[in-house]
Amino acid sequence: MINFHISLNIFCVFLAVILDFILGDPNWLPHPIIYIGKLIGSLEKWLRKHFPNNEKLKWASLFMVFIVCITTYVIPYV
């Protein structure tokens, strides 16, 4: 029984790789990491403007990490 599940898992992974190779990502749809990078860039620019002190900027960067993580976690569920 376990061998059947292992074989089925291997088959599913193999099929997924083949489908990804054939279909791939559509060219018209940008990769989500582009939007994540834009979010990080805009947050960094805003934080550097409002927190010129290095000590405060360290805490602000932790806030930025929190915002980016929460945003990338919540967006798929919206």
MDTraj code that builds the backbone (N, CA, C; nanometers):
import mdtraj as md
import numpy as np

residues = "MET ILE ASN PHE HIS ILE SER LEU ASN ILE PHE CYS VAL PHE LEU ALA VAL ILE LEU ASP PHE ILE LEU GLY ASP PRO ASN TRP LEU PRO HIS PRO ILE ILE TYR ILE GLY LYS LEU ILE GLY SER LEU GLU LYS TRP LEU ARG LYS HIS PHE PRO ASN ASN GLU LYS LEU LYS TRP ALA SER LEU PHE MET VAL PHE ILE VAL CYS ILE THR THR TYR VAL ILE PRO TYR VAL".split()
xyz = np.array([
    [0.0813, -0.1193, 0.0000],
    [0.0000, 0.0000, 0.0000],
    [0.0861, 0.1264, 0.0000],
    [0.1937, 0.1249, 0.0808],
    [0.2820, 0.2413, 0.0861],
    [0.3534, 0.2593, -0.0473],
    [0.3932, 0.1504, -0.1107],
    [0.4603, 0.1596, -0.2401],
    [0.3698, 0.2232, -0.3444],
    [0.2394, 0.1949, -0.3370],
    [0.1449, 0.2549, -0.4310],
    [0.1414, 0.4063, -0.4128],
    [0.1383, 0.4535, -0.2878],
    [0.1346, 0.5972, -0.2613],
    [0.2641, 0.6649, -0.3049],
    [0.3756, 0.6000, -0.2837],
    [0.5036, 0.6552, -0.3284],
    [0.5060, 0.6634, -0.4802],
    [0.4590, 0.5591, -0.5472],
    [0.4551, 0.5590, -0.6936],
    [0.3613, 0.6669, -0.7450],
    [0.2467, 0.6836, -0.6782],
    [0.1515, 0.7863, -0.7195],
    [0.2105, 0.9259, -0.7001],
    [0.2812, 0.9482, -0.5915],
    [0.3453, 1.0776, -0.5676],
    [0.4520, 1.1065, -0.6723],
    [0.5317, 1.0086, -0.7043],
    [0.6348, 1.0260, -0.8070],
    [0.5703, 1.0565, -0.9415],
    [0.4625, 0.9866, -0.9741],
    [0.3908, 1.0118, -1.0992],
    [0.3351, 1.1538, -1.1021],
    [0.2770, 1.1999, -0.9912],
    [0.2201, 1.3347, -0.9860],
    [0.3282, 1.4415, -1.0034],
    [0.4418, 1.4226, -0.9405],
    [0.5520, 1.5179, -0.9556],
    [0.6018, 1.5177, -1.1000],
    [0.6173, 1.4013, -1.1581],
    [0.6622, 1.3901, -1.2968],
    [0.5625, 1.4577, -1.3908],
    [0.4332, 1.4346, -1.3696],
    [0.3295, 1.4967, -1.4518],
    [0.3304, 1.6487, -1.4348],
    [0.3495, 1.6964, -1.3131],
    [0.3539, 1.8407, -1.2883],
    [0.4718, 1.9056, -1.3593],
    [0.5862, 1.8396, -1.3588],
    [0.7042, 1.8938, -1.4272],
    [0.6797, 1.9002, -1.5772],
    [0.6204, 1.7976, -1.6326],
    [0.5914, 1.7960, -1.7768],
    [0.4909, 1.9051, -1.8128],
    [0.3835, 1.9181, -1.7346],
    [0.2844, 2.0221, -1.7623],
    [0.3448, 2.1616, -1.7491],
    [0.4302, 2.1813, -1.6509],
    [0.4952, 2.3111, -1.6353],
    [0.5877, 2.3397, -1.7529],
    [0.6554, 2.2378, -1.8011],
    [0.7435, 2.2555, -1.9166],
    [0.6631, 2.2892, -2.0419],
    [0.5490, 2.2240, -2.0605],
    [0.4667, 2.2466, -2.1798],
    [0.3931, 2.3803, -2.1718],
    [0.3251, 2.4043, -2.0598],
    [0.2425, 2.5242, -2.0478],
    [0.3219, 2.6449, -2.0002],
    [0.4031, 2.6242, -1.8998],
    [0.4851, 2.7334, -1.8469],
    [0.4018, 2.8463, -1.7894],
    [0.4667, 2.9577, -1.7631],
    [0.3978, 3.0771, -1.7155],
    [0.3604, 3.1620, -1.8360],
    [0.2386, 3.2157, -1.8380],
    [0.2002, 3.3010, -1.9512],
    [0.2821, 3.4304, -1.9521],
    [0.3179, 3.4745, -2.0715],
    [0.4005, 3.5951, -2.0844],
    [0.3258, 3.7217, -2.0434],
    [0.1938, 3.7221, -2.0583],
    [0.1161, 3.8414, -2.0279],
    [0.0954, 3.8609, -1.8776],
    [0.1220, 3.7585, -1.7982],
    [0.1001, 3.7663, -1.6540],
    [0.2341, 3.7838, -1.5830],
    [0.2587, 3.9021, -1.5241],
    [0.3867, 3.9226, -1.4561],
    [0.4000, 3.8333, -1.3330],
    [0.5209, 3.7992, -1.3005],
    [0.5469, 3.7138, -1.1847],
    [0.5194, 3.7931, -1.0566],
    [0.4613, 3.7306, -0.9556],
    [0.4276, 3.8019, -0.8313],
    [0.5474, 3.8665, -0.7616],
    [0.6669, 3.8147, -0.7820],
    [0.7840, 3.8720, -0.7156],
    [0.8099, 4.0146, -0.7633],
    [0.7623, 4.0495, -0.8825],
    [0.7761, 4.1867, -0.9321],
    [0.6995, 4.2820, -0.8412],
    [0.5764, 4.2438, -0.8056],
    [0.4953, 4.3289, -0.7184],
    [0.5513, 4.3328, -0.5760],
    [0.6052, 4.2227, -0.5307],
    [0.6663, 4.2201, -0.3979],
    [0.7879, 4.3129, -0.3954],
    [0.8675, 4.3108, -0.5011],
    [0.9829, 4.4001, -0.5104],
    [0.9424, 4.5462, -0.5139],
    [0.8332, 4.5772, -0.5856],
    [0.7843, 4.7155, -0.5890],
    [0.7344, 4.7589, -0.4518],
    [0.6678, 4.6679, -0.3801],
    [0.6219, 4.6986, -0.2445],
    [0.7406, 4.7263, -0.1531],
    [0.8424, 4.6426, -0.1602],
    [0.9620, 4.6618, -0.0775],
    [1.0305, 4.7937, -0.1124],
    [1.0424, 4.8228, -0.2414],
    [1.1072, 4.9470, -0.2836],
    [1.0342, 5.0708, -0.2355],
    [0.9011, 5.0699, -0.2474],
    [0.8254, 5.1873, -0.2044],
    [0.8259, 5.2017, -0.0522],
    [0.8165, 5.0894, 0.0202],
    [0.8235, 5.0966, 0.1663],
    [0.9610, 5.1442, 0.2130],
    [1.0658, 5.0952, 0.1489],
    [1.2010, 5.1365, 0.1877],
    [1.2206, 5.2857, 0.1652],
    [1.1722, 5.3348, 0.0519],
    [1.1847, 5.4770, 0.0209],
    [1.1098, 5.5610, 0.1247],
    [0.9892, 5.5192, 0.1585],
    [0.9087, 5.5920, 0.2562],
    [0.9726, 5.5872, 0.3945],
    [1.0214, 5.4707, 0.4343],
    [1.0812, 5.4564, 0.5670],
    [1.2109, 5.5356, 0.5800],
    [1.2937, 5.5357, 0.4767],
    [1.4189, 5.6126, 0.4818],
    [1.3907, 5.7629, 0.4909],
    [1.2805, 5.8038, 0.4282],
    [1.2432, 5.9452, 0.4320],
    [1.1949, 5.9853, 0.5720],
    [1.1184, 5.8988, 0.6367],
    [1.0576, 5.9331, 0.7646],
    [1.1398, 5.8907, 0.8870],
    [1.2389, 5.8056, 0.8681],
    [1.3231, 5.7595, 0.9794],
    [1.4709, 5.7738, 0.9421],
    [1.5235, 5.8979, 0.9457],
    [1.6635, 5.9179, 0.9052],
    [1.7642, 5.8626, 1.0059],
    [1.7235, 5.8462, 1.1304],
    [1.8109, 5.7941, 1.2350],
    [1.8309, 5.6437, 1.2133],
    [1.9565, 5.5970, 1.2206],
    [1.9858, 5.4554, 1.1958],
    [1.9177, 5.3623, 1.2947],
    [1.9124, 5.4026, 1.4218],
    [1.8504, 5.3159, 1.5230],
    [1.7006, 5.2997, 1.4963],
    [1.6349, 5.4086, 1.4637],
    [1.4917, 5.4013, 1.4323],
    [1.4688, 5.3282, 1.3003],
    [1.5633, 5.3429, 1.2083],
    [1.5499, 5.2765, 1.0788],
    [1.5566, 5.1248, 1.0939],
    [1.6335, 5.0766, 1.1903],
    [1.6385, 4.9316, 1.2154],
    [1.5015, 4.8796, 1.2566],
    [1.4352, 4.9516, 1.3468],
    [1.3012, 4.9102, 1.3887],
    [1.2012, 4.9249, 1.2746],
    [1.2177, 5.0296, 1.1959],
    [1.1283, 5.0499, 1.0822],
    [1.1458, 4.9389, 0.9789],
    [1.2684, 4.8904, 0.9621],
    [1.2907, 4.7815, 0.8665],
    [1.2259, 4.6522, 0.9149],
    [1.2232, 4.6294, 1.0459],
    [1.1500, 4.5139, 1.0991],
    [1.0006, 4.5274, 1.0712],
    [0.9505, 4.6494, 1.0829],
    [0.8112, 4.6764, 1.0495],
    [0.7855, 4.6472, 0.9018],
    [0.8809, 4.6855, 0.8155],
    [0.8667, 4.6605, 0.6727],
    [0.8620, 4.5108, 0.6440],
    [0.9475, 4.4339, 0.7079],
    [0.9469, 4.2887, 0.6898],
    [0.8119, 4.2319, 0.7315],
    [0.7593, 4.2797, 0.8427],
    [0.6291, 4.2349, 0.8907],
    [0.5196, 4.2677, 0.7894],
    [0.5185, 4.3895, 0.7378],
    [0.4169, 4.4317, 0.6408],
    [0.4256, 4.3484, 0.5137],
    [0.5461, 4.3270, 0.4627],
    [0.5624, 4.2488, 0.3395],
    [0.5179, 4.1045, 0.3617],
    [0.5550, 4.0456, 0.4729],
    [0.5145, 3.9069, 0.5015],
    [0.3639, 3.8945, 0.5151],
    [0.3024, 3.9853, 0.5884],
    [0.1566, 3.9810, 0.6057],
    [0.0863, 4.0032, 0.4722],
    [0.1338, 4.0986, 0.3940],
    [0.0713, 4.1275, 0.2647],
    [0.0800, 4.0081, 0.1711],
    [0.1965, 3.9469, 0.1616],
    [0.2108, 3.8326, 0.0712],
    [0.1364, 3.7103, 0.1217],
    [0.1072, 3.7050, 0.2503],
    [0.0283, 3.5941, 0.3039],
    [-0.1208, 3.6164, 0.2794],
    [-0.1677, 3.7412, 0.2930],
    [-0.3108, 3.7706, 0.2854],
    [-0.3615, 3.7784, 0.1414],
    [-0.2835, 3.8322, 0.0498],
    [-0.3284, 3.8553, -0.0881],
    [-0.3891, 3.7308, -0.1536],
    [-0.3311, 3.6135, -0.1430],
    [-0.3938, 3.4972, -0.2090],
    [-0.5329, 3.4634, -0.1563],
    [-0.5643, 3.5044, -0.0349],
    [-0.6940, 3.4723, 0.0239],
    [-0.7996, 3.5786, -0.0026],
    [-0.7619, 3.6888, -0.0668],
    [-0.8580, 3.7965, -0.0951],
    [-0.9321, 3.7666, -0.2224],
])
top = md.Topology()
chain = top.add_chain()
for i, resn in enumerate(residues, 1):
    res = top.add_residue(resn, chain, resSeq=i)
    for name in ("N", "CA", "C"):
        top.add_atom(name, md.element.get_by_symbol(name[0]), res)
traj = md.Trajectory(xyz[None], top)
